[in-house]
């Protein structure tokens, strides 16, 4: 335990090589109504069909609207580009009436239902290669254009969580066909949307979007005139700049009360945002030694989740004993094994599997303060049962590439999705999500019950399905659930409008406002 404590302290302030050189020793203070936001990773794409990571979603959700969105600080659905909708009695038709007062950015014309049809036809086309395609492709039979402002989705079967699937921007943010065809592959760096912010520029040092002054939805144009995102891989550098007022916000800070206290003393606010974010250990079930269930169970018994919660994430979370995150519709932890910490049992299982002296594997992780400290602590815990783990730490882009290839040994993963079990199960445990999808473990034993559960419109019956699915998952244990995390966001005290519940990564900066900087 002493050695684990030493590791935990050593990762509390992980300092990584900065991937860019700051132009000067201090960033100039931004003018009023300009928000400078920093985080640890570089952006990858602003094409809604491909956005996955925090940094991309933070910008994309402000640029590209979807048919539906979640209300502020809530999981309640409301219209975005859709004014209203109706569902047929058999649950197979969803008809949406669209807004008629929406224009595309930068002179690309008026938004119509044709844009919606094009977006979904493109997203569902396997040639596009959209990573979230699996979550919806089996549901939609056809997207029908009824007129310029009416669109209908014909489904193959009833799908209880279908409305959640239309909340973007991941995959279903609406795009403009002319813009996609004009920019081609460069559309990822030249997004055209209808949202409250307009994309301005993107360099290695920063990405910039400006307020859409013609935005007439919700409460009109956004209150902040410009949002600048800066990638700062070194957490110490980012926090020091925040304390000095050189930047305005850091999306995620270390889960350490001493850090929180220091920031608050420097005139910052810290909000512990609940995102439904789960953390779990994904194992490649098609590779030795993880193809053996005894090995997977041994790894589970070797991990002390309570230590992870208390000491690694500073109490900003809670242990999780199901492969459906807490807070999601359908979650339960009753009626199946939880694999409590038991290193002796872990060693016995390893011996039974033919590994009395343990084995060596590589654990892939990245520089994220959500994943790296936990990955490092788990490495030490597994060493106690003779499992030698090489920690391969890369930047987020390289880590995502490894994850999508699905060729590694095992990997720490996080999830923040629409709060329904279907999304998590489809993305991670349905065979349609095999790499380059998100089913890293390549588990394929529950396709049929997942499909039946999503087609069931009776909530009580759906809950029964999900209970059975979670029991099967925890018996087969393709992956190991670890914990739920709060996400402490830090920002200067002149910023308001930060949500406390957020089921889409990043923040909806439209709700932000800024008082006078002091």
N, C-alpha and C positions, 0 to 999 in steps of 0.2 A: 504493500500500500504506500510505503514511503516513496518507492521508485515511481509509482503512478502519480503521486502528488508532485514529485519533481517534474515529471513530464507535463502535467497539467499547468504548473506554474510557467514552464518553459514555453508553452504555446499560448499563454494568456495574451501575450503581445507579440504575435508572429510578425516578423519584419522580413519582407520579401524584396527582391530586386525590383526597383522601379523601372517600368518599361518605357518611360519617357523622361526627359530632362526638363524640369521647369525652367521657364524662360528667365526667371529671376528668383531671388531668395524668398520673395513673398509675392503672392498674387494680389493684384490691385483690388481694392474694394469695389464691388459692383454698384452701379447707380441704383437709385430707388426703383422698385418694381421689376428688377431683374433678379431672378433666382439662380444662384450657382449651386448645383447639386453635384456631389461627388460620391463615388463608390469604387469598389475594388476591381471591377472588370471592364474590359473594352467591349464596345458594342460589336455585334456580328451582322445583323440585318434589320431592316425596317420594313421588309415585305411581310405583311400579316400572315401569309401562308406559312412562313418559316419562323416567326418569332417564338422563342422559348424562354430565353434567359431574362433576368430581372431588368437589365439595362435596356434591352430592346423593347420590352413591354412598357417600361416607364414612358418612353417616347411614343411608341406606336399607338398606345391607347388614347393619347392626346391628339394624334394626327388622324387616325382612321377610326371612324365610328362603326358600330355593329347594329344589327337589327334591334338587339336588346342590350340592357346593361343592368348592373346591380345598383340599387339605391345607395346613397352615401352611407358608409359605415354599416352596411346591411347585406343580407343574402336575398333580399326581396327583389324580384325582377320587375323592371319597368321598361317602357319603350325608349329606344334611342333613335334610330332612323325609322322605326315602325311607330305609327301613331296608335294603332289598335290591332287586335288579332282575334281570330276565332278558331275553334277546334271542332272538327266533325264529331258526331256521336260515337262513331267507331274508332276514333283516335287515329285515323289514317291520313287526315288532311288538316294542315295548318295554313290558314290564309291570313296574310298580313297586308294591312293598309298602310302605305308609306307616306312620309312627310313630302309636301309639294314645294317647300320653301328652302330647299337645301342646294347649295352650289358646291362644286368641286373647287379645290384650291387652284390658284395660278391659272385661271382662265380655261379650265378643262370642261366647262359647261355645267348643266343642271344634273343633279342626281336623279336617277329613275330606277324603276324595277329591273331594267336591263342590266344595270350594274350589279344588282344582287344576284341575278341569274348567272352572269359571267363569273362573279366571285366564287360561287359554289361549284359551278362546272369546272372551273380551274382547280379549286381546292380538292375536289373529289377525283380528278384525273390522276391515275397512278403515275403518269409521266411527269407530273409536277413534282412529286416526291415530298409532299407536305408531311412533316413528322406527326402531326396530330390528326391526319386523315382517318386513322383507324377508329377514332372515337365517334365517327358519324357516318362513315361510308356504308355500313350495312343497314343503316336506318332509312336512308333516302332512296326512293325509287325514281323520283323525277322532281325537278324544280320547274314549275310552270309559270310562264309569263302571261298573266291575265290581261293587264293593260299597263300603261306607263307607271302607275302607282299602286298596283296590286300584284302580289306574288304569292304562289301557293307551293307548299312542300307536300308532295305525295309520298307517304312512307310505305315501306315494305311490311311493317308490322307496327302495332302501337308501341310507343316509346315514352314511358313516363317522364324521364328527365330531359325530353327533347328541347324544351325552352331554355334550359340551362346551357345547352350546347350551342345556342345562338348568341350567347354572351361572349364578346371578344375581348381583346383583338386576336388572341391566339388562334390562328387558322381561319376564323370567320370574320375578321375585320374586312369591311367592304372596300374593294379596290375599283379603280377606273380602268376599263379595258384599253382606252386610247393611251393612257399613261404607261401601262404595263407593256404594250406593244412598242411604244416610242422608245422607252429606256431599255427594254430587254433585260439582260442580266443586271444592268446598272439600276434597275428599279429598286433593288434592295437598298441603294444609297440615295435614291431620289423619290421618296414616297409622295404620292398625291392622295390626299384624303379630303374629308368634309368636316373634320372635327374642330375643336376650339383653338387648336394650334396648327401653324403652318411650318413645315420643315424648311429650314434656311440653309444649314451647312453641316458638314461632317468631316473632320480631320482626325488624325491620330490623337491630338491633344484634347479635342472637345467636339460635342455635337450641339447644335443650336436650333431651337424652334421659337417662333414669334407668335404673338396673339393674333387670332383671326378676328379682325375687327368687324367682319360681316356676320359673325356667328350670332344667330337669333334664337337659338334654342335655350332651354333651361332658363337661366337668368341673364342671358345676353353674353357679350364678349367676356373672356376671362379677365380677372383683375390684375394678374401679373403679366407684364408686357413681353417678357422674354425669359426662356428657361434654357440654361446652359448646363450640359452634363459633362463632367470631367472624370475620366478614369484615373484613379489613384491607387495602385496596387498596395502601397505601403500604408497600413492603418495608422501608424504613428503620425505620418505626414498629414493625412486627411484630418485627424482629430486635432492636431495642432493648428491647422488652418481654420478649422471650425471655431476653436476657442478664441482665435485672434479676430474672427469676423471676416476672414478672407474668403471663405465660402459660407453658404447659408444653411446647408443641410447635408447630412451623411445618411444614406438610406439604411445602413445597418452598422451598428457599433458593437464592440465586444460585449458579451454577456457577463459583465463584471461590475458589481455594485460600486467598486472604487472608481471605475471609469465613469459611471453614471454620475456619481457624486462630484467628480472633478468637472465634468461638463456643466452640470447645473450651477456649480460655483462660478463658472465663467460666463454665465448669462445664457445658457442654452436650456432648452426643454428636451426631455426624453420621453417618448411615448412607446410603451410596449404593445406593439400591434399584434393582434391575433389574426393569423392568416390561414389557419387550418393547415399549417406547414408541418408535415411529418418528416422524420429522418429515419431511414432504414438502410440495412446492409444488404445489397443485392449480390447474389452468388451465381456464377455461371454454371448451371446444372448440367451442362453438356461437356464440362471439362473436369478432369481429375484435379483434386480429390472431391470436388463439390457434387459430383454425380452421385455420391454415396450419401444417403439420408442420415446415416450415423455421424458423418463428418459435419453435416449442416447442423444437426442437433448438438453436437459437441461444441461447435462455435457459439451457438446460442447460450449454452450453459456456462461458457467461459466469459460472457459479457455481463458486467455488473451495471445494469441500467440505472439503478439508484445513485451510484457514484457519478455516472455521466450527468444526470440531472442536477445533483447537488453541487458538484465541484467543477464540472467542465462547462456547463451552460449557466452556472451561477444561480440555480434555482429558477431560471426563466423558462420553465417548461415542465413537462410531466412525462413519466414513462408511458410507453405504448406497448400493448400486448396483443395487438391485432394488426393484420395487414390492410385494414381499412382505417384511415385516420380518424381520430376522435373529432366529434363535432359534425361529421358527415352523416347524411341520412343513410341509415342501415348499419352504422357502426355498432359493434357489441364486442365484449370480451368475456362473455359467459359461455360455458359448456365446451371449452377446448383448452389444450395445454398452453401454459404461459412461459415455460422454460426458465425458471428462476436461476439465479446465479449459483452454480455448483461446480467449481473447478475439478473436483475429484470425479464427479460423474462425467465431465467433459473428457478427462484423461481415459476413463474406462471405455467410453464410446470410441475414442480414437484408436485404442488398442484393438477393440473388436473389429474396427474397420481396416485393420492392418497397418496402423500408424502409431505403434507404441512409443516411438521416439519423435512423434510429430511430423511436420512437413514444412516446406517453405513456399510462400505465395507472394504475389504482389497486390497491394491494395492501391487502386487509383483514386486520387482525390485532387482537389484544386485549392486555390488560395482563399476560398470563401471562408469568412469567419463563422459561418454556419456549419461547415463540413470539416475543415482541417483540424480544429482542436479535438473534435469527436473522433476523427480517424486516427489521430495520434494517440489518444488515450486507449482506443480499442487495440491498437498495435501492441501497447504495453500489456493490456489484459490478456491478449492471446499468447503473448510470450510466456505467461505464467503456466500455460498448459502445453508448452513446447511447440507452439505454432509460430514459426519465424516469418514475420511480415515485413516485406520491403515496401516502404511508403513511397509511391511515385507521385510527387506533387508537381502539377503543371498549372499553367494559367487556365482560365475558365474555357476558352475556346478549344484548346487542345484536349481538355478533360471531356468536353461535350462530344468531340470527335471520337474519342475512345469509347465513350458510353454508347454512341450510336452504332459503332462498329460491332460492339458486343463480343469482342474476342478476348477480353481480359479475364482475370481470375475472379475478383470481386471488387465492389465499388460502393462508396457511400453516396446515397442519393437523397434528394429532398423533393417534396411535392407540395404545391400550393395550387389547388384546382377548385373547380366548381364543387360545392359541398354536397355531393351525392356519390354514393359508393360506386355507381356505374362508371364514372370517369376514371377513378383510380384503378378499378378492376380491368376495364377495357385497355387502358394505356399500358398497364404493367403485367397483366396476367392472361391476356387473350392472345391466341397465336397470330392473329392478324397484326399484332404489334411487335412481332419479332424484328430484330435489327434489320434495317435502319430505324425501326420504331423504338419504343422505350421498354420493351420486354427483354431486359438484359439477361434475366435468368433463363429465358427460352422455355418457360413453363407453359404447358398446353393441356392441362387436365380439367379445366373448368369452362371451356368455351360454351358448351351447351347451356349450363345453368346461368351463365352470365347473360346469354342471349334471351333466355326465358325470363329472367328477372327484369330486364329492361323493357320487355314487352308486356309485363304485368301492370295493369292500371290500379289494382287494388293495393293500397299502401301496406296493409297488414300482410298480405301475401308476399309483397316485395321484401318486407322485413324478414319473413321466414326464409326466403331464398338467400338473402344476404347473410343471415346467420349460418346457414348451411355452407355457403361459400367460404366464409371466414374459418369455419371449423375445418373444412377440407384443406384450406391453405395452411393453417397452423399445424395440421397433421403432416402434410407433405413438406412444409417449411422450405419453399423455394428461396425465400428471403427471410431476414430477421428484422422484425419491427424494433425500433430503438426508443424514440421519444418524440413528443410534440414540442415545438419551440415557439416561444414568443420572439418577435423581431423588434428589438429596440432601435427606433429611429431617433436621431438627434438633429436638432435644428435650432437656429437662433430664436430668441423669444419674441421677435417681431413677426414671426410667421404664425398663421392660424389656419385652420381648416384641414388638419391632418387627421385622417380617420383612425379609429381604434380597432375596427374590424375591416379586413380587406382580403377578398378571395381572389383577386387578380394581382399578380406581382407588380411591384412598384407602387406608385400612388397615382390617383386621379388628380393631377395638379390643377385641373380646372377649379377645384374647390378651394385652392390655396389663396390666401391674401397676405399682404405684407404691410405692416405698420412702418412707422419711421425708424430708420436704422440709427442706432446711437453708438 
